[in-house]
Amino acid sequence: MLWFGALVGPAAAPMILGLLPAFRRSGAAAAIGSWVAGMAVYALARTVFQAGMAVTVAAPVGVSLLVFMGAGWLSRKPVPARVEALMEALSRDAASQTVPSSTAP
């Protein structure tokens, strides 16, 4: 359980946030950095601080999220055109898939 939380949490954070337009500046370096930071926090929580299970699983995810968001916020390089096109396509597809409202009798 602990290994699963330590590995999946920091890896899933950049994958999920990377699909959102707000994080288009967070690139591969931010994703790798956030995963490494999450794993380092797991190692510290498990060995040095000997924290409980909740902290050992939640702290790496939190740090991974913070590093990924911070790296994107600090990034000043322009967003590549292919990333802009992908985000536009995702927005367009999401807007076209509206769920019809059901009418209650």
ABEGO torsion letter per residue (X at the ends): XAAAAAAAAAAAAAAAAAABAAAAABBAAAAAAAAAAAAAAAAAAAAAAGBBAAAAAAAAAAAAAAAAAAAAAABABBBBAAAAAAAAAAAAAAAABBBBBBBBX
